[in-house]
Amino acid sequence: MTVDNAVSIVTGGARGIGKGIAEVLAAEGATVVVADIDEDVAKEAADELPGDAMAVGVDVSDPAETEALAETVVDEYGRIDVLCANAGIFPSAPIEEMTVEDWDEVTDVNAKGAFLCVKACLPHMRTQDYGRIVFTSSITGPMVGYPGWAHYGASKAAMLGFVRTAAIEVADRDITINAVLPGNVRTGGLDDLGEDYLDRMRESIPKGELGTPEDIGHAVAFLASEEAGYITGTTLVVDGGQTLPESQLALEEMD
């Protein structure tokens, strides 16, 4: 996968899936910009990466800050080759208890934030007639549901509607826009749930194991590569087969 020397922004890149994406891209030779609302943690993550890397603090829901992110990267490196729109939040709230503020917070970061990052980076990609944009969506929303995550699911499904039309608008400039849909991925936040909970999650996955941030990173690196230039407006599910069984009985038949 050719991402060598590609100037790559990873939003939400300081932790979890975003950090896994940043690590894989850096290992493949990309120049990585770790963009995160927590600039101190972003600096720590960038310092751990091989090769050239930098950290930028950004609130992706703020158009002024996303514009500043793009300008900072162009000032430093002269171009933007890859945008990984990964930043996201997932607070839980049942619909009857969910407030308008809860809804707005999630959709502002997850859906609007992805749009603002694309809007800020796209003019620079158009100028160079090249770009790779990869969204981190989810199986939750586009494919499955989970109680308490109606706002999260809506935001992740909204990403895919955006991807399909945006991909058409830029297809003639060698700019592709795609999305990965992770299943259950073991990040730091899941460790607090305990092994019993994690075991139950594993039971729903045909491969019998949770994904890793690096698993998502490899999928993103492929879509961000030069070789993926004829793939646009599509999605790549990375879930260990989690969405395949029609019921728990299908998994029990494997025993």
ROROSE-810041 format. One line per 4 residues: number of its first residue (from 1); their letters; for each residue x, y, z of N, C-alpha, C. Coordinates in nm, 3 decimals. Example, Ala and Ser with C-alpha at 12.3 -4.5 7.8 and 13.67 -1.06 7.14 Angstrom:
BEGIN
1) AS) 1.319,-0.569,0.780,1.230,-0.450,0.780,1.320,-0.330,0.780 | 1.285,-0.225,0.708,1.367,-0.106,0.714,1.290,0.003,0.787
This chain:
BEGIN
1) MTVD) 0.085,-0.119,0.000,0.000,0.000,0.000,0.088,0.123,0.000 | 0.074,0.208,-0.100,0.161,0.323,-0.114,0.103,0.444,-0.045 | 0.148,0.467,0.078,0.118,0.592,0.148,0.248,0.657,0.192 | 0.359,0.609,0.138,0.490,0.660,0.176,0.498,0.810,0.149
5) NAVS) 0.533,0.886,0.254,0.548,1.033,0.247,0.416,1.106,0.228 | 0.304,1.036,0.230,0.175,1.103,0.217,0.146,1.184,0.344 | 0.118,1.312,0.328,0.084,1.396,0.442,-0.059,1.364,0.484 | -0.073,1.308,0.603,-0.199,1.246,0.644,-0.249,1.304,0.776
9) IVTG) -0.368,1.358,0.776,-0.432,1.408,0.898,-0.521,1.298,0.955 | -0.508,1.272,1.084,-0.596,1.178,1.153,-0.664,1.252,1.266 | -0.794,1.281,1.251,-0.865,1.349,1.360,-0.903,1.247,1.467 | -0.906,1.292,1.590,-0.927,1.199,1.700,-0.813,1.099,1.707
13) GARG) -0.693,1.142,1.669,-0.581,1.051,1.653,-0.499,1.025,1.778 | -0.540,1.081,1.890,-0.460,1.067,2.012,-0.488,0.938,2.087 | -0.604,0.879,2.064,-0.644,0.762,2.142,-0.720,0.663,2.053 | -0.738,0.543,2.105,-0.830,0.446,2.047,-0.805,0.415,1.901
17) IGKG) -0.914,0.408,1.825,-0.905,0.374,1.683,-0.820,0.475,1.609 | -0.836,0.602,1.640,-0.758,0.705,1.573,-0.609,0.686,1.592 | -0.569,0.649,1.712,-0.427,0.625,1.737,-0.379,0.504,1.658 | -0.462,0.401,1.649,-0.426,0.284,1.569,-0.409,0.319,1.422
21) IAEV) -0.496,0.405,1.370,-0.483,0.450,1.231,-0.352,0.525,1.212 | -0.324,0.617,1.304,-0.201,0.696,1.295,-0.078,0.607,1.297 | -0.079,0.505,1.383,0.036,0.416,1.396,0.059,0.335,1.269 | -0.049,0.285,1.209,-0.034,0.207,1.086,0.015,0.295,0.972
25) LAAE) -0.043,0.414,0.956,0.001,0.504,0.850,0.148,0.541,0.866 | 0.188,0.571,0.990,0.327,0.607,1.015,0.420,0.490,0.985 | 0.378,0.369,1.022,0.460,0.251,0.996,0.476,0.226,0.846 | 0.377,0.270,0.767,0.383,0.255,0.621,0.458,0.369,0.554
29) GATV) 0.508,0.462,0.636,0.591,0.569,0.581,0.523,0.703,0.564 | 0.397,0.715,0.606,0.326,0.842,0.590,0.377,0.945,0.691 | 0.362,1.070,0.655,0.381,1.181,0.749,0.246,1.205,0.816 | 0.241,1.191,0.948,0.112,1.189,1.017,0.093,1.314,1.103
33) VVAD) -0.023,1.375,1.090,-0.065,1.485,1.175,-0.172,1.431,1.269 | -0.138,1.424,1.397,-0.234,1.378,1.498,-0.316,1.499,1.542 | -0.441,1.503,1.501,-0.529,1.615,1.531,-0.631,1.570,1.635 | -0.637,1.639,1.747,-0.723,1.595,1.855,-0.761,1.713,1.942
37) IDED) -0.877,1.703,2.006,-0.922,1.811,2.095,-0.831,1.822,2.216 | -0.766,1.711,2.255,-0.671,1.711,2.366,-0.530,1.722,2.307 | -0.480,1.843,2.296,-0.353,1.865,2.228,-0.236,1.801,2.301 | -0.240,1.799,2.435,-0.129,1.741,2.510,-0.116,1.591,2.482
41) VAKE) -0.229,1.520,2.481,-0.226,1.377,2.452,-0.189,1.354,2.306 | -0.233,1.444,2.218,-0.197,1.434,2.078,-0.046,1.447,2.059 | 0.017,1.535,2.135,0.163,1.550,2.127,0.233,1.423,2.173 | 0.181,1.363,2.278,0.240,1.237,2.326,0.228,1.129,2.219
45) AADE) 0.110,1.120,2.156,0.090,1.019,2.052,0.181,1.045,1.933 | 0.195,1.171,1.892,0.280,1.205,1.778,0.426,1.173,1.807 | 0.469,1.197,1.931,0.608,1.170,1.969,0.642,1.020,1.963 | 0.540,0.936,1.977,0.562,0.792,1.974,0.570,0.735,1.833
49) LPGD) 0.532,0.814,1.733,0.527,0.764,1.596,0.664,0.767,1.531 | 0.692,0.670,1.444,0.815,0.675,1.368,0.806,0.780,1.257 | 0.918,0.831,1.215,0.918,0.926,1.104,0.868,1.063,1.146 | 0.830,1.141,1.046,0.787,1.278,1.067,0.642,1.281,1.113
53) AMAV) 0.616,1.348,1.225,0.480,1.358,1.278,0.466,1.487,1.356 | 0.346,1.538,1.362,0.319,1.656,1.442,0.180,1.646,1.503 | 0.154,1.727,1.605,0.025,1.727,1.672,-0.039,1.865,1.657 | -0.171,1.865,1.640,-0.247,1.989,1.630,-0.373,1.974,1.715
57) GVDV) -0.399,2.070,1.800,-0.523,2.070,1.877,-0.637,2.123,1.792 | -0.749,2.054,1.793,-0.862,2.098,1.711,-0.994,2.046,1.768 | -1.093,2.132,1.767,-1.232,2.092,1.793,-1.298,2.082,1.656 | -1.324,1.960,1.611,-1.372,1.941,1.475,-1.512,1.998,1.452
61) SDPA) -1.584,2.030,1.559,-1.718,2.088,1.542,-1.713,2.238,1.518 | -1.594,2.297,1.523,-1.576,2.441,1.507,-1.515,2.470,1.370 | -1.587,2.536,1.281,-1.535,2.559,1.145,-1.406,2.641,1.143 | -1.391,2.734,1.236,-1.268,2.813,1.239,-1.148,2.725,1.274
65) ETEA) -1.170,2.628,1.364,-1.060,2.542,1.405,-1.024,2.439,1.297 | -1.121,2.390,1.224,-1.089,2.296,1.116,-1.017,2.367,1.002 | -1.056,2.491,0.973,-0.985,2.569,0.872,-0.841,2.594,0.918 | -0.825,2.625,1.046,-0.690,2.650,1.099,-0.606,2.523,1.093
69) LAET) -0.668,2.407,1.117,-0.596,2.279,1.107,-0.540,2.261,0.967 | -0.623,2.278,0.867,-0.579,2.260,0.728,-0.468,2.358,0.693 | -0.482,2.484,0.733,-0.380,2.584,0.702,-0.249,2.553,0.772 | -0.257,2.505,0.896,-0.136,2.470,0.970,-0.059,2.359,0.900
73) VVDE) -0.132,2.258,0.854,-0.068,2.145,0.785,-0.006,2.189,0.654 | -0.078,2.270,0.578,-0.024,2.317,0.449,0.096,2.408,0.471 | 0.091,2.492,0.574,0.206,2.578,0.604,0.329,2.496,0.639 | 0.307,2.383,0.708,0.419,2.300,0.754,0.472,2.209,0.643
77) YGRI) 0.380,2.149,0.566,0.422,2.046,0.470,0.395,2.079,0.324 | 0.316,2.183,0.299,0.291,2.223,0.161,0.173,2.156,0.095 | 0.114,2.057,0.159,0.003,1.986,0.096,-0.071,1.900,0.199 | -0.187,1.848,0.160,-0.262,1.749,0.237,-0.297,1.637,0.141
81) DVLC) -0.246,1.518,0.164,-0.273,1.405,0.076,-0.386,1.317,0.127 | -0.393,1.299,0.259,-0.490,1.206,0.318,-0.559,1.273,0.435 | -0.690,1.259,0.441,-0.768,1.301,0.558,-0.841,1.180,0.612 | -0.814,1.145,0.736,-0.887,1.039,0.805,-0.980,1.108,0.905
85) ANAG) -1.107,1.120,0.867,-1.206,1.187,0.952,-1.258,1.086,1.054 | -1.187,1.077,1.164,-1.211,0.971,1.262,-1.272,1.021,1.392 | -1.256,1.147,1.425,-1.300,1.198,1.555,-1.447,1.166,1.580 | -1.476,1.117,1.699,-1.614,1.083,1.732,-1.634,1.063,1.880
89) IFPS) -1.757,1.081,1.925,-1.793,1.058,2.065,-1.915,0.967,2.069 | -1.932,0.898,2.183,-2.043,0.803,2.190,-2.102,0.793,2.332 | -2.147,0.906,2.387,-2.218,0.898,2.516,-2.352,0.827,2.499 | -2.391,0.751,2.599,-2.514,0.673,2.590,-2.631,0.748,2.654
93) APIE) -2.748,0.742,2.589,-2.869,0.804,2.645,-2.991,0.745,2.577 | -3.084,0.683,2.655,-3.210,0.636,2.595,-3.286,0.754,2.535 | -3.363,0.728,2.431,-3.431,0.836,2.361,-3.519,0.919,2.454 | -3.591,0.856,2.546,-3.680,0.931,2.633,-3.606,1.021,2.730
97) EMTV) -3.479,0.991,2.754,-3.398,1.074,2.843,-3.303,1.165,2.765 | -3.289,1.142,2.636,-3.196,1.219,2.555,-3.246,1.362,2.538 | -3.157,1.457,2.560,-3.192,1.598,2.542,-3.149,1.645,2.403 | -3.201,1.759,2.364,-3.160,1.820,2.238,-3.010,1.847,2.242
101) EDWD) -2.961,1.887,2.359,-2.818,1.914,2.373,-2.736,1.786,2.355 | -2.786,1.674,2.406,-2.718,1.545,2.385,-2.708,1.514,2.236 | -2.822,1.527,2.167,-2.827,1.499,2.024,-2.730,1.588,1.947 | -2.736,1.718,1.975,-2.653,1.813,1.903,-2.504,1.789,1.928
105) EVTD) -2.469,1.755,2.051,-2.328,1.732,2.082,-2.271,1.618,1.998 | -2.344,1.506,1.991,-2.296,1.390,1.917,-2.292,1.416,1.767 | -2.400,1.471,1.713,-2.403,1.495,1.569,-2.307,1.607,1.528 | -2.285,1.704,1.615,-2.191,1.812,1.583,-2.049,1.759,1.568
109) VNAK) -2.009,1.668,1.656,-1.874,1.613,1.649,-1.864,1.509,1.538 | -1.955,1.413,1.538,-1.942,1.298,1.448,-1.974,1.329,1.303 | -2.086,1.392,1.278,-2.129,1.417,1.139,-2.083,1.554,1.089 | -2.119,1.658,1.163,-2.078,1.792,1.118,-1.927,1.806,1.122
113) GAFL) -1.863,1.745,1.222,-1.718,1.755,1.232,-1.648,1.694,1.112 | -1.698,1.580,1.065,-1.640,1.517,0.946,-1.658,1.606,0.824 | -1.778,1.663,0.810,-1.804,1.754,0.699,-1.711,1.875,0.701 | -1.692,1.934,0.819,-1.608,2.053,0.829,-1.462,2.024,0.795
117) CVKA) -1.416,1.907,0.836,-1.278,1.869,0.804,-1.261,1.850,0.653 | -1.358,1.787,0.590,-1.353,1.770,0.444,-1.356,1.907,0.376 | -1.446,1.991,0.419,-1.460,2.125,0.359,-1.330,2.204,0.370 | -1.260,2.189,0.483,-1.135,2.263,0.503,-1.021,2.208,0.420
121) CLPH) -1.016,2.076,0.403,-0.904,2.012,0.332,-0.924,2.005,0.182 | -1.048,2.002,0.137,-1.077,1.977,-0.004,-1.015,2.079,-0.100 | -1.018,2.208,-0.070,-0.956,2.302,-0.165,-0.809,2.273,-0.191 | -0.737,2.230,-0.089,-0.595,2.198,-0.106,-0.577,2.071,-0.190
125) MRTQ) -0.666,1.974,-0.171,-0.660,1.853,-0.253,-0.696,1.883,-0.398 | -0.792,1.972,-0.420,-0.829,2.009,-0.557,-0.712,2.076,-0.628 | -0.640,2.160,-0.555,-0.526,2.231,-0.615,-0.420,2.134,-0.667 | -0.402,2.025,-0.594,-0.298,1.929,-0.634,-0.353,1.813,-0.716
129) DYGR) -0.485,1.812,-0.741,-0.550,1.705,-0.816,-0.519,1.568,-0.756 | -0.529,1.560,-0.625,-0.506,1.431,-0.559,-0.555,1.440,-0.415 | -0.615,1.332,-0.369,-0.653,1.324,-0.228,-0.721,1.193,-0.195 | -0.705,1.152,-0.072,-0.772,1.034,-0.021,-0.841,1.074,0.111
133) IVFT) -0.972,1.058,0.116,-1.049,1.090,0.236,-1.115,0.963,0.284 | -1.095,0.931,0.411,-1.153,0.809,0.469,-1.225,0.845,0.598 | -1.354,0.813,0.604,-1.433,0.836,0.724,-1.430,0.711,0.813 | -1.429,0.730,0.943,-1.456,0.621,1.036,-1.604,0.628,1.074
137) SSIT) -1.684,0.545,1.009,-1.825,0.534,1.044,-1.837,0.423,1.149 | -1.933,0.333,1.135,-1.954,0.225,1.232,-2.057,0.129,1.176 | -2.056,0.005,1.226,-2.167,-0.083,1.191,-2.294,-0.036,1.263 | -2.279,0.037,1.375,-2.394,0.087,1.450,-2.451,0.210,1.381
141) GPMV) -2.572,0.198,1.335,-2.636,0.303,1.258,-2.659,0.258,1.117 | -2.554,0.242,1.036,-2.574,0.195,0.898,-2.623,0.051,0.888 | -2.587,-0.037,0.985,-2.619,-0.179,0.970,-2.695,-0.238,1.089 | -2.661,-0.195,1.209,-2.724,-0.250,1.329,-2.757,-0.135,1.424
145) GYPG) -2.828,-0.168,1.532,-2.861,-0.068,1.633,-2.822,-0.115,1.771 | -2.815,-0.020,1.865,-2.783,-0.054,2.003,-2.852,0.046,2.094 | -2.927,-0.003,2.196,-3.000,0.088,2.284,-2.910,0.193,2.347 | -2.957,0.317,2.343,-2.881,0.427,2.401,-2.796,0.503,2.301
149) WAHY) -2.787,0.447,2.179,-2.698,0.508,2.081,-2.775,0.555,1.957 | -2.897,0.600,1.975,-2.974,0.647,1.859,-2.907,0.766,1.793 | -2.859,0.860,1.874,-2.792,0.978,1.817,-2.660,0.940,1.753 | -2.587,0.849,1.815,-2.461,0.802,1.758,-2.485,0.729,1.625
153) GASK) -2.582,0.637,1.626,-2.614,0.562,1.504,-2.657,0.654,1.391 | -2.737,0.756,1.425,-2.782,0.851,1.323,-2.663,0.927,1.264 | -2.569,0.964,1.350,-2.453,1.041,1.302,-2.364,0.956,1.212 | -2.350,0.828,1.245,-2.264,0.741,1.164,-2.330,0.704,1.032
157) AAML) -2.462,0.691,1.032,-2.534,0.667,0.907,-2.529,0.792,0.819 | -2.537,0.909,0.880,-2.532,1.033,0.804,-2.400,1.046,0.728 | -2.292,0.998,0.787,-2.163,1.001,0.718,-2.170,0.935,0.581 | -2.241,0.821,0.574,-2.242,0.746,0.449,-2.321,0.817,0.340
161) GFVR) -2.427,0.885,0.378,-2.499,0.966,0.280,-2.412,1.077,0.226 | -2.333,1.136,0.313,-2.240,1.240,0.271,-2.134,1.184,0.178 | -2.077,1.069,0.214,-1.969,1.008,0.137,-2.011,0.985,-0.008 | -2.131,0.933,-0.028,-2.172,0.894,-0.163,-2.183,1.015,-0.257
165) TAAI) -2.244,1.122,-0.208,-2.257,1.240,-0.293,-2.124,1.314,-0.306 | -2.052,1.328,-0.197,-1.924,1.399,-0.202,-1.827,1.330,-0.296 | -1.830,1.196,-0.298,-1.740,1.121,-0.387,-1.766,1.154,-0.533 | -1.892,1.173,-0.570,-1.925,1.210,-0.707,-1.868,1.348,-0.741
169) EVAD) -1.880,1.441,-0.648,-1.841,1.580,-0.674,-1.692,1.596,-0.701 | -1.610,1.504,-0.648,-1.465,1.521,-0.660,-1.398,1.410,-0.741 | -1.477,1.322,-0.799,-1.421,1.204,-0.866,-1.330,1.239,-0.983 | -1.353,1.351,-1.048,-1.273,1.386,-1.166,-1.139,1.449,-1.130
173) RDIT) -1.108,1.461,-1.000,-0.982,1.524,-0.959,-0.889,1.426,-0.889 | -0.908,1.296,-0.909,-0.829,1.193,-0.841,-0.838,1.207,-0.690 | -0.956,1.243,-0.643,-0.984,1.248,-0.500,-1.091,1.144,-0.470 | -1.062,1.054,-0.379,-1.160,0.951,-0.343,-1.209,0.975,-0.200
177) INAV) -1.334,0.935,-0.175,-1.393,0.947,-0.042,-1.463,0.815,-0.010 | -1.419,0.750,0.095,-1.473,0.621,0.136,-1.490,0.617,0.288 | -1.544,0.508,0.337,-1.564,0.494,0.482,-1.535,0.352,0.527 | -1.480,0.338,0.645,-1.469,0.208,0.710,-1.575,0.200,0.818
181) LPGN) -1.629,0.079,0.838,-1.732,0.055,0.938,-1.681,-0.046,1.039 | -1.621,0.000,1.149,-1.570,-0.094,1.249,-1.684,-0.161,1.326 | -1.657,-0.285,1.367,-1.743,-0.352,1.463,-1.690,-0.324,1.602 | -1.698,-0.423,1.691,-1.649,-0.404,1.827,-1.496,-0.408,1.829
185) VRTG) -1.436,-0.299,1.870,-1.291,-0.285,1.871,-1.246,-0.263,2.015 | -1.143,-0.335,2.054,-1.094,-0.323,2.191,-1.005,-0.199,2.204 | -1.059,-0.096,2.265,-0.985,0.025,2.296,-0.978,0.040,2.447 | -0.905,0.139,2.493,-0.887,0.158,2.636,-1.018,0.170,2.713
189) GLDD) -1.117,0.234,2.650,-1.244,0.254,2.719,-1.317,0.125,2.751 | -1.296,0.020,2.671,-1.365,-0.107,2.694,-1.308,-0.183,2.814 | -1.183,-0.158,2.848,-1.122,-0.232,2.959,-1.195,-0.209,3.090 | -1.257,-0.092,3.104,-1.330,-0.060,3.226,-1.457,-0.143,3.242
193) LGED) -1.503,-0.207,3.136,-1.627,-0.283,3.140,-1.609,-0.422,3.201 | -1.486,-0.468,3.213,-1.461,-0.599,3.274,-1.456,-0.711,3.174 | -1.388,-0.820,3.212,-1.369,-0.933,3.121,-1.498,-1.007,3.091 | -1.591,-1.013,3.189,-1.718,-1.082,3.165,-1.793,-1.015,3.049
197) YLDR) -1.795,-0.883,3.051,-1.863,-0.808,2.945,-1.793,-0.830,2.811 | -1.660,-0.828,2.814,-1.584,-0.847,2.690,-1.604,-0.988,2.635 | -1.616,-1.085,2.723,-1.641,-1.222,2.678,-1.775,-1.233,2.607 | -1.875,-1.164,2.658,-2.007,-1.165,2.594,-2.000,-1.099,2.456
201) MRES) -1.919,-0.995,2.445,-1.902,-0.931,2.315,-1.835,-1.027,2.217 | -1.735,-1.099,2.265,-1.664,-1.194,2.178,-1.757,-1.303,2.126 | -1.854,-1.342,2.209,-1.945,-1.450,2.171,-2.032,-1.412,2.050 | -2.046,-1.283,2.024,-2.130,-1.239,1.912,-2.051,-1.225,1.783
205) IPKG) -1.923,-1.255,1.787,-1.836,-1.235,1.671,-1.787,-1.371,1.621 | -1.814,-1.408,1.497,-1.771,-1.538,1.445,-1.621,-1.565,1.461 | -1.538,-1.465,1.447,-1.395,-1.486,1.466,-1.359,-1.509,1.612 | -1.451,-1.477,1.703,-1.429,-1.505,1.844,-1.338,-1.408,1.915
209) ELGT) -1.309,-1.293,1.856,-1.222,-1.196,1.918,-1.261,-1.055,1.876 | -1.235,-0.961,1.966,-1.259,-0.821,1.933,-1.153,-0.772,1.834 | -1.190,-0.673,1.757,-1.093,-0.612,1.668,-0.995,-0.526,1.746 | -0.889,-0.484,1.679,-0.792,-0.394,1.738,-0.792,-0.263,1.660
213) PEDI) -0.745,-0.155,1.721,-0.733,-0.030,1.645,-0.648,-0.047,1.519 | -0.547,-0.134,1.528,-0.461,-0.157,1.412,-0.537,-0.225,1.298 | -0.634,-0.312,1.331,-0.717,-0.374,1.227,-0.787,-0.266,1.144 | -0.839,-0.166,1.213,-0.905,-0.056,1.142,-0.802,0.027,1.066
217) GHAV) -0.685,0.044,1.129,-0.579,0.121,1.064,-0.536,0.061,0.931 | -0.526,-0.072,0.924,-0.487,-0.136,0.798,-0.592,-0.114,0.689 | -0.720,-0.119,0.727,-0.826,-0.093,0.628,-0.820,0.050,0.579 | -0.798,0.143,0.671,-0.788,0.284,0.634,-0.667,0.307,0.544
221) AFLA) -0.553,0.245,0.580,-0.432,0.262,0.500,-0.453,0.215,0.356 | -0.528,0.107,0.340,-0.557,0.061,0.203,-0.636,0.165,0.127 | -0.745,0.214,0.186,-0.829,0.312,0.117,-0.756,0.445,0.097 | -0.655,0.470,0.179,-0.577,0.593,0.167,-0.461,0.579,0.069
225) SEEA) -0.441,0.461,0.015,-0.325,0.435,-0.069,-0.348,0.479,-0.214 | -0.238,0.491,-0.288,-0.248,0.519,-0.431,-0.319,0.405,-0.504 | -0.297,0.282,-0.458,-0.355,0.165,-0.525,-0.507,0.162,-0.519 | -0.566,0.232,-0.422,-0.712,0.233,-0.407,-0.776,0.346,-0.485
229) GYIT) -0.707,0.398,-0.584,-0.755,0.514,-0.657,-0.883,0.494,-0.737 | -0.919,0.369,-0.765,-1.042,0.343,-0.841,-1.158,0.302,-0.750 | -1.140,0.320,-0.621,-1.244,0.288,-0.523,-1.292,0.418,-0.460 | -1.418,0.450,-0.478,-1.469,0.573,-0.418,-1.619,0.561,-0.392
233) GTTL) -1.663,0.630,-0.287,-1.804,0.632,-0.251,-1.854,0.501,-0.193 | -1.764,0.423,-0.138,-1.804,0.291,-0.089,-1.765,0.273,0.057 | -1.801,0.157,0.112,-1.775,0.129,0.253,-1.703,-0.005,0.267 | -1.624,-0.016,0.372,-1.552,-0.139,0.403,-1.582,-0.177,0.547
237) VVDG) -1.654,-0.289,0.565,-1.690,-0.336,0.698,-1.574,-0.414,0.757 | -1.534,-0.379,0.879,-1.422,-0.444,0.947,-1.474,-0.489,1.083 | -1.535,-0.609,1.088,-1.605,-0.648,1.210,-1.587,-0.794,1.249 | -1.494,-0.866,1.187,-1.474,-1.006,1.222,-1.594,-1.094,1.194
241) GQTL) -1.684,-1.047,1.108,-1.805,-1.123,1.077,-1.920,-1.097,1.170 | -1.910,-0.995,1.254,-2.011,-0.968,1.356,-2.151,-0.949,1.300 | -2.162,-0.887,1.183,-2.293,-0.858,1.127,-2.346,-0.970,1.038 | -2.276,-1.083,1.028,-2.318,-1.191,0.938,-2.428,-1.282,0.994
245) PESQ) -2.422,-1.326,1.121,-2.522,-1.422,1.168,-2.662,-1.362,1.171 | -2.762,-1.439,1.129,-2.899,-1.388,1.135,-2.953,-1.392,1.277 | -2.892,-1.472,1.364,-2.931,-1.477,1.504,-2.819,-1.546,1.583 | -2.833,-1.546,1.716,-2.737,-1.614,1.801,-2.732,-1.764,1.770
249) LALE) -2.846,-1.818,1.721,-2.851,-1.960,1.688,-2.750,-1.997,1.579 | -2.726,-1.903,1.487,-2.630,-1.930,1.381,-2.490,-1.952,1.439 | -2.457,-1.878,1.543,-2.327,-1.895,1.607,-2.321,-2.025,1.687 | -2.433,-2.058,1.748,-2.437,-2.183,1.827,-2.420,-2.305,1.738
253) EMD) -2.462,-2.295,1.611,-2.446,-2.405,1.518,-2.300,-2.434,1.486 | -2.214,-2.336,1.514,-2.070,-2.355,1.488,-2.006,-2.445,1.591 | -2.069,-2.460,1.708,-2.011,-2.539,1.817,-2.028,-2.689,1.792
